[in-house]
Amino acid sequence: MSVVNYDELFTITRKLTNVIPSNKRKTKDLFSIKEGTFLEFKDKTFFVKESITYSEKNKKGKIVDSWDECEAICLEEKGKTYFVEVEDDDGLKIYFSHTIVKLRELGIKKSDIKQIVDEEDNIKYNNQKFYYDDDYIAFLGNSDEKVYFVDFEADNGDYLTIEQYEDGETKAYISSSVSGVEVIQA
């Protein structure tokens, strides 16, 4: 995960001026995370640098599912960047992406992804087996740009997600389902 420079980190830290008291924080506030929001998780503070909504649509173009993904900078880790995904899937679900993975570390190439999906193959990473779970297309923000997602799940509950963008860019990362994330300044 990338790291911001000290000047940017100092500027971000100075924006944390109006912390919401812990007894006034609400879980529902997580559904309205936007750029500039501060989050607290496991006694660490995160600044939301960017937030984007992904949407799945049915054949008629109606949105049937959506979720927000935020680029969050950890103030205590010298600006290390993480991704936080928030969705309403029969209740609040929060996923914390903590590891970016290169396809070569998975032992695959971009051209292998279709076959992996067709055969519902598993992928091994760091001696951990990830089992094929689902694949789907979502739209990036308010655009017509499609992103192809392939999800895998490990026995310990970690997720491996591969994202393929229309421009050919492919990303893979490991995430975990988490709880206890709070908005401390909106």
N, C-alpha and C positions, 0 to 999 in steps of 0.2 A: 504494500500500500504506500502511496506517495506521502511526502512530507512537505509542508509549507515552510517558507523562510521565516526567520525570527521577526522581521518587520511586520509581515502579515499576521503572524501569531499575536504580536503585541497589539496591533490594531483591533483584532478580533476580541481579545481579552478585555480591552477598554470598553467594548460594547455591552458587556455583562454588568448592567447597572441596576436593573429592576427585577431581582429574583423573586419569583412567586413563593410565598411561604409554603412549606411542605403540606400543611393541613388544608391548603386551598388548591392544590394541584388535582386535576381531573384526568382520568384515563381517556375520556372522549377527546381531549385536546390533541391527542396523538393523531387523530384523523385530519387535523388541520395544520400539520407541520408545513412550514414554508421557509424560504430562504431567510436567514437571520434569526431563526429560532434556536434557543439553547436547550439541550437535552441533558439529563443526568442518568447515568447507568453504571452500576457497580462502583459507585463513589468517584466516577470520572465525569467530566463535563465535555460535551460535544457541541460544536457550532455547526448548524446546517448551512453549508455553503451553497448548495443547489438542491432543488427538489423537482422531480419530474413524475408525471402520472403516466402509467401504462394502462391501456384498455384493451380488453378482448371484446370483439363484436360478433354478433350472429350474422347469418347470410344476408339479412336485410339492413345491416349496418348499425343496428341498435347495440349499445354497450351492454354487455351482460356481466362483466366483471371488470374491476379496476383496482389498482393499488398504486401507492406512492413509493418512490425510491429516493432516498436522500443521500447526498454526499455529505458526510459529517466529519469534522476535524476534531480530534481529541486534544484538548488543551494541555492535559497532563503528560501526553506522550509526544511533546515537541511538534505538535501539528500533524501527527500521523492521520491519514485519511482512511475512513471506513465507509461502508454503505449500510444504511438502515432501511429496511422495507417494512411498510405498514399496510395491512390490508384487513378488510372486514370479511372474514370467511367463517360464517357461523360464530361470530365473536371476533374480538381483536386478536390479530396475529402479528407478531413482530419478529423479523429475522435480521440478524446482525452478520453481515459478510465480513469475515476477518482474514481471509487468505485469497489472494489472487493466484491463479494457477495457469501456467503456460500449457498449451495443448501438448507440447512435446513431453512435459512432465507426466501427462496422462497416457503417453504412448500412442497418441492419435494425431491425425492431420484433419484439416477442415473437410477434406473429401471423405473421411471415414464416418462423419456424423450421421449421414442419411442411413448408412448400413447399420450403425449402432441402434438407431431408432427402429428401423424395419425389423431387426432381429431382437429388439429389446435386450441388448447386451448390457453387461455390467462393466464398470470401469474401476480400476484399482488406483489408489493414490496414497502414498505414504503407508503402505501395508494395510490400508483400509478399503474394503470393498463397498462401492456405491452401486445400488441396484436401480435399474431404469424405473422411473416413476411415471413421467408424463412428458409430452411435447405439445407445444401450442404456439400460435402466432398472436402477438399483441402489437398495438399501435403505440408509437412513441409520442407522448404529449398530445397536442391537438393536430398533429400532422398525419399524413397518410403513410409515413415511413413505418414499415413492418419490421418487427424484431422476432426472430424465431428462437424460442426457448426450449431447452431440453433439461429436464430435472431428474436427478438421481438422489436416492436417499440411502444413508448408511444405517447399520444396526443401532448405532448410538444416537440417531436422530439428526446428525449433521446432513446437510444438503450440498450437493455439487450441482451447479447450474452452468450450462453453456448457453451463451447468447450469440446469435449470428445476426448482424445488421445487414441491411440491403447493400451498403457500400462495400461489403466483404469483410469488415472488421469482425473478429470473433473474440469473445472474452469468456473466461471461465473463473469461477470463484467458489469457495467453500463458505457456507453460512450455517448459523445455528438459530433455532427458535429460542427466543429469550422473553423474559418478563421483567417487570420492575423498571422499565424505561419511563421517565417522567419529563414533561415539558417544564423547565424551570424559568424560562423567559420567552414570551411569544413575540 
